[in-house]
Amino acid sequence: MAYQNITGSLTPADIQEIKAAFAIIQAKLPFLVTLSVEKRRKLFKATATSAHKSLSTA
């Protein structure tokens, strides 16, 4: 569903700057890993119920 009231555009130069910034971030954080879909599914999910349980046991 497209939003009627939100517009935006990027110039090719802007896109190149953004890509360069991401490359710098990746170079500065070499310890980051890519998780498979299966590993992401197994990660802890913060929900209202789990947050409430964590707060009540603290």
Residue frames as a rotation matrix with the C-alpha (Angstrom) as fourth column:
MET 1
0.584 0.812 0.000 0.00
0.812 -0.584 0.000 0.00
0.000 0.000 -1.000 0.00
ALA 2
-0.415 -0.739 0.531 1.63
0.729 -0.619 -0.292 3.24
0.544 0.266 0.796 -1.08
TYR 3
-0.052 0.324 -0.945 1.38
0.799 -0.554 -0.234 6.30
-0.599 -0.767 -0.230 1.10
GLN 4
0.497 0.371 0.785 -0.06
0.814 -0.513 -0.273 9.28
0.301 0.774 -0.557 -0.72
ASN 5
0.991 0.004 0.137 1.50
-0.042 -0.944 0.326 11.91
0.131 -0.329 -0.935 1.56
ILE 6
0.416 -0.905 0.088 5.10
-0.046 0.075 0.996 10.66
-0.908 -0.418 -0.011 1.52
THR 7
0.972 -0.208 0.106 7.35
0.119 0.048 -0.992 11.51
0.202 0.977 0.072 -1.39
GLY 8
0.484 -0.873 -0.063 11.06
-0.311 -0.239 0.920 11.38
-0.818 -0.426 -0.387 -1.78
SER 9
0.962 -0.274 0.014 13.80
0.113 0.350 -0.930 11.01
0.250 0.896 0.368 -4.28
LEU 10
0.448 -0.892 -0.057 17.52
0.096 -0.015 0.995 10.44
-0.889 -0.451 0.079 -4.29
THR 11
0.652 -0.348 -0.674 19.96
-0.757 -0.350 -0.552 11.58
-0.044 0.870 -0.492 -6.88
PRO 12
0.783 -0.439 -0.440 22.52
0.192 0.844 -0.501 9.10
0.592 0.308 0.745 -8.18
ALA 13
-0.224 -0.888 0.401 25.16
-0.222 -0.355 -0.908 11.04
0.949 -0.292 -0.117 -6.22
ASP 14
0.065 0.345 0.936 23.12
-0.986 -0.120 0.112 10.62
0.151 -0.931 0.333 -3.01
ILE 15
0.944 0.319 -0.084 22.84
-0.313 0.947 0.078 6.89
0.104 -0.047 0.993 -3.63
GLN 16
0.361 -0.893 -0.267 26.60
0.227 0.363 -0.904 6.61
0.904 0.266 0.334 -4.12
GLU 17
-0.352 -0.465 0.813 27.22
-0.626 -0.529 -0.573 8.52
0.696 -0.710 -0.105 -0.86
ILE 18
0.468 0.609 0.641 24.85
-0.883 0.354 0.308 6.23
-0.040 -0.710 0.704 1.02
LYS 19
0.921 -0.165 -0.352 26.52
0.055 0.952 -0.300 3.13
0.385 0.257 0.886 -0.40
ALA 20
-0.035 -0.991 0.132 29.94
0.010 -0.132 -0.991 4.53
0.999 -0.034 0.014 0.56
ALA 21
-0.140 0.057 0.988 28.70
-0.921 -0.374 -0.109 5.20
0.363 -0.926 0.105 4.10
PHE 22
0.852 0.476 0.218 27.47
-0.521 0.812 0.263 1.61
-0.052 -0.337 0.940 4.41
ALA 23
0.605 -0.710 -0.361 30.85
0.237 0.594 -0.769 0.37
0.760 0.380 0.527 3.18
ILE 24
-0.310 -0.708 0.635 32.57
-0.453 -0.477 -0.753 2.41
0.836 -0.521 -0.172 5.89
ILE 25
0.260 0.497 0.828 30.24
-0.965 0.118 0.232 1.01
0.018 -0.859 0.511 8.55
GLN 26
0.976 0.100 -0.193 30.90
-0.120 0.988 -0.093 -2.55
0.181 0.114 0.977 7.40
ALA 27
0.214 -0.973 -0.090 34.66
0.155 0.125 -0.980 -1.91
0.964 0.195 0.178 7.45
LYS 28
-0.354 -0.324 0.878 34.48
-0.704 -0.526 -0.478 -0.49
0.616 -0.787 -0.042 10.99
LEU 29
0.133 0.503 0.854 32.38
-0.899 0.424 -0.109 -3.41
-0.417 -0.754 0.508 12.26
PRO 30
-0.332 -0.336 -0.881 34.07
-0.805 0.589 0.079 -6.50
0.492 0.735 -0.466 10.81
PHE 31
-0.966 -0.079 0.247 32.77
-0.222 0.744 -0.630 -8.69
-0.134 -0.663 -0.736 13.64
LEU 32
-0.073 0.997 -0.029 29.15
-0.806 -0.076 -0.586 -8.51
-0.587 -0.020 0.809 12.43
VAL 33
-0.898 -0.170 0.406 27.82
0.029 0.898 0.440 -11.74
-0.439 0.407 -0.801 11.01
THR 34
-0.449 0.780 -0.436 25.03
-0.815 -0.157 0.558 -12.59
0.367 0.606 0.706 8.61
LEU 35
-0.597 0.341 0.726 22.36
-0.377 0.680 -0.629 -14.78
-0.708 -0.649 -0.278 10.14
SER 36
-0.936 0.350 -0.043 20.43
0.158 0.524 0.837 -17.31
0.315 0.776 -0.546 8.15
VAL 37
-0.214 0.946 0.243 16.65
-0.572 -0.323 0.754 -17.18
0.792 0.022 0.610 8.14
GLU 38
0.370 0.345 -0.863 16.55
0.343 0.812 0.472 -20.19
0.863 -0.471 0.182 10.45
LYS 39
-0.497 -0.634 -0.592 18.91
0.804 -0.081 -0.588 -18.59
0.326 -0.769 0.551 12.98
ARG 40
-0.859 0.240 0.453 16.92
-0.276 -0.961 -0.015 -15.35
0.431 -0.138 0.892 12.96
ARG 41
0.120 0.976 -0.179 13.73
-0.341 0.210 0.916 -17.29
0.932 -0.049 0.359 13.69
LYS 42
0.269 -0.073 -0.960 15.34
0.678 0.722 0.135 -18.93
0.684 -0.688 0.244 16.71
LEU 43
-0.757 -0.591 0.279 16.46
0.260 -0.663 -0.702 -15.64
0.600 -0.459 0.656 18.26
PHE 44
-0.513 0.529 -0.676 14.68
0.760 -0.086 -0.644 -14.23
-0.399 -0.844 -0.358 21.29
LYS 45
-0.344 0.506 0.791 11.75
0.524 -0.595 0.609 -12.06
0.779 0.624 -0.061 20.30
ALA 46
-0.961 0.032 -0.276 10.96
0.213 -0.551 -0.807 -9.11
-0.178 -0.834 0.522 22.54
THR 47
-0.317 0.927 0.201 7.20
0.403 -0.060 0.913 -9.03
0.858 0.371 -0.355 22.99
ALA 48
-0.013 0.394 0.919 4.97
-0.687 -0.672 0.278 -7.37
0.727 -0.628 0.279 25.55
THR 49
0.911 0.393 -0.125 4.56
-0.210 0.702 0.681 -10.72
0.355 -0.594 0.722 27.32
SER 50
0.391 -0.835 -0.387 8.27
0.758 0.531 -0.379 -11.51
0.522 -0.146 0.841 27.46
ALA 51
-0.417 -0.510 0.752 9.07
0.019 -0.833 -0.553 -7.95
0.909 -0.217 0.357 28.62
HIS 52
0.387 0.644 0.660 6.47
-0.705 -0.256 0.662 -8.23
0.595 -0.721 0.355 31.37
LYS 53
0.907 -0.102 -0.408 7.91
0.266 0.890 0.371 -11.58
0.325 -0.445 0.834 32.51
SER 54
-0.033 -0.999 0.036 11.43
0.674 -0.048 -0.737 -10.11
0.738 0.000 0.675 32.56
LEU 55
-0.343 -0.053 0.938 10.34
-0.374 -0.908 -0.188 -7.13
0.862 -0.415 0.292 34.62
SER 56
0.634 0.692 0.345 8.35
-0.602 0.162 0.782 -9.21
0.485 -0.704 0.519 37.09
THR 57
0.812 -0.386 -0.438 11.27
0.499 0.848 0.177 -11.57
0.304 -0.363 0.881 37.79
ALA 58
-0.041 -0.892 0.450 13.83
0.329 -0.437 -0.837 -8.78
0.944 0.113 0.311 38.23
